[in-house]
Amino acid sequence: MSFATSLFKGASVLTPSGPKVVVGVSPLSVTLRGVDQRVEEVDWWEIEGARQVYEGRVDAVTYSVSAEWEGLSLDAREQALDRQEIVLEILTGYSRGHVALAREGEPAWPFAPSEKHSTQFKIERMSERLQREYVVNRERRRNAENLGRARIGPASVKTLKNWISAYRDESNGGLFGLVDGRSRRKYNAFESLDPEVRRLAEEQMDALDGSRSDLNLDELFRRTVLAVKAEGLLDLQIPERTLRRYLSLLKRQVGRTTRRQRSNRLRGSSAFTSFPALRPGQIVAIDVTRADDLVWDQWSQKAISVEIITALDVATRVVLAVRVVPRSADAHTAGLILYDVLRPFAMSVGSESVADWRWVGVPESVGLMPTADAEAQDVSLADRPLIGEHAIPAVTPDSLRVDHGSIFTSAHFRNLCDRFQIHLLLSRGRKPTDNSFVERWHETLQRGLQQVHGHKGRNVSQRGSDVGKLRVVDGAPVFQADGPLLTARELELHLREFIAVDYHRSWHQGLSLVEDQVSLDEASLRMTPLECFDAMLEATGRLHVLQRTDLLYDLLPIVWGTISHAGVELNNLTYDCADLDEFRNVPLGHFRDGDRAAPFFRDPHDVSRVWLRHPRSDRIIEVPWRKAYQLDAPMTDAMLTVASRRVRRRGGSDALKRSSTQNEILAELNDIGDIDRLRSHSDLADWGESAVIAARMRSGRSRFDHMESAVVADGTSLEASVSRPGETEEESSGANDLRVYLEESWPDYDEQGR
């Protein structure tokens, strides 16, 4: 049974042979008596509660009736029940067919069984009564005039005879024999179309899989007819109207738009059940999406587009990490989102300010772990007030679900997964449903993106005409459609606030659980992502997450270089500092077998310095580039590659003195970093302004990540204030506001005058 059904003696049950009355109830079955006074026993599992009670006429139905009965429209069911009452009153004298269910005044003349009138006489009297009822009942007449027809109007003697014959029909009688034939009309299977024509029409429709432009019905009809002729079926008659209807049906099945066609095609390769993720960290889904908001770049004074990379725990739907990155995300950015997944965060919300996510030590310090204190176990993260600490859990993933993007299939990202013993699960090509959970998160993300200025819609059909247009207000650029845009940093802080105080605390429909698996009719438990994380954590036990403050350097690529008295040369740049003195004359095999090279951590987003882990103290040593103090441009790996290309065009290192090679690279970098020269320099035309903007964003974020790691290593807290929309630069500046690092430029000193 789909829900509870209470039956009692005298209740009416609708069966294929008509209504029957319950005359007995036992633990396993009920006893029913029909119009013909025959008694039968029906098991309880064959009884189902009536989904709608028509003035008390039906209490329950049998399973053999339920499916077809529920498939009829409400008007068709009402009409059949009305006809059944008329037929039963003619045959038995009672509109419900039983003395036990007699209405007031029943049996009426001349339908009482004791009157001994013929069926013909009763039919004639019933026809006359229906005519009088139709005339007297003004409400019925008004309904008939409004609807264009009456549910039960005047019925002739012949009509009533047909109803009685249909009701008594042994093969398809009873109540269903009284259902209007038009209501029971089955689907036309297009039998008039030749099977070969249907096959060729289906072949034309199979080509619409979302990879090519859509076709209208006229073109599909033309191609089908041509295909029929190409098959040599010249004598075959093709009913045009039927073929067009068949093509219309097929088109509705494959989808009216290319997006729907692509989605329907993917269903053939998707699973029928959700992935059985049973604990936090079992599967972490990572994906990148274009932000549907414009952000303001303070360096170029332009509105730019950015991307959002998110890591989502599949089992609990908790967002473990989110970053706003420039287009397009690279492999190192993918490694940094994994870095965020591995470390727990907390967010402090006050009455007037909101702090950024900050690294918090072990999970116990924010109440993420079940403790021996029973009272503490009863407090859920989601139950905490809005003002206070909001925990962002961390996990060490067993597996990562990613697509075939180059950033996830790169050697760097694969090496990171091997280093941390994480399985890399790649989605199938052109199958976004393989990573459906994070794709669904992108839909939820729209709620956060639309809360701030600069929303441009998901596509051009949703974009306003004033999006991107600037107007000057009090000497400051303001966007005409909304207002002041957020910077990339401010957008990231807004999304982090949205995740912590909104998404993590809201009911997630994908996490609803049934309270009692035995009683399926019980209401489901509504859970938030953090509540689900708490529940699974208590069941699975302690989570082991990496807590080293220098964890960042484990996710950087390693390059090997020999430390000499002049420093270490890596990629045509020389790095040196006083901490390298003890490694300038190390013996062979000190760091690795066969040579004197040492392993340096190199950040592709900031190559103005490298890092060395001290072999004995395990301390991280920062080794800057010798000429970094003269640098104005953002020093990323991509910028260095372009600068080196300029040097090679001028004749390469052989055409220059060795001491001047780095000066040439430095000059090229500063040329690229100068926005005015970039716009006017024809030799730099192939190096777009957007690439320099992206380089500055990556370089600034890299410097922030390293600064954060250093501050946490010192044991001090990294307090931050969120840059809120509408605040001035002085009001929104904080200790870890990335604008400090994005806008900072080094003084242009020469080496001798330093």
Buried (B, 14 or more C-beta within 10 A) or exposed (E): BEEEBEBEEEBBBBBBBBBBBBBEEEEEBBBBBBBEEEEEEBEBEBBBBBEEEEEEBBBBBBEEBBEEBEEBEEEBBBBBBBBBBBBBBBBBBBBBBBEBBBEEEBBBEBBBEEEEBEEEEBBBBBBEBBBEEBEEEEEBBEEBEEEEEBBBBBBEEEBBBBBBEBBEEEEEBBBBBBBBEEBBEEEEEBEEBBEEBBEBBBEBBEEBBBEEEBBEBEEBBEBBBEBBEEEEBEEEEBBEEBBBBBBEBBBEEBBEEBEBBBBBBBEEEEEEEEBEBEBBBBBBBBBBBEBBBBBBBBBBEBBBBBBBBBBBBBBBBBBBBBBBBBBEBBBBBBBBBBBBBBBBBBBBBEEEEBBBBBBBEEBEEBBBBBEEEEEEBEEBBBEBEEEEBBBBBBBBBBBBBBBEBEBBBBEBBEBBBEEBEBEBBBBEEBBBBBBBBBBBBBEBBEEBBEBBBBBBBBEEEEBEEEBBEEEEEEEEBBBBBBEBBBBBBBBBBBBBBBBBBBBBBBEBEEBEEEEEEEEEEEEEBEBBBBBBBBBBBEEBEEBEBEBBBBBBBBBBBEBEBBBBEEBBBBBBBBBBBEEBEEBBEBEEEBBEEEEBBBBBBBBBBBBBBBBBBEEEEEEBBBBBBBBBBBBBBBBBBBBBEBBBEBBEEEEEBEEBEEEEBBBBBBBBBBBBBBBEEBEEEEEBEEBEBBBBBBBBBBBBBBBBBBBBBBBBEEEEEBEBBBBBBEBEEEEBEBEBBBBBBBEEEBEEEEEEEE
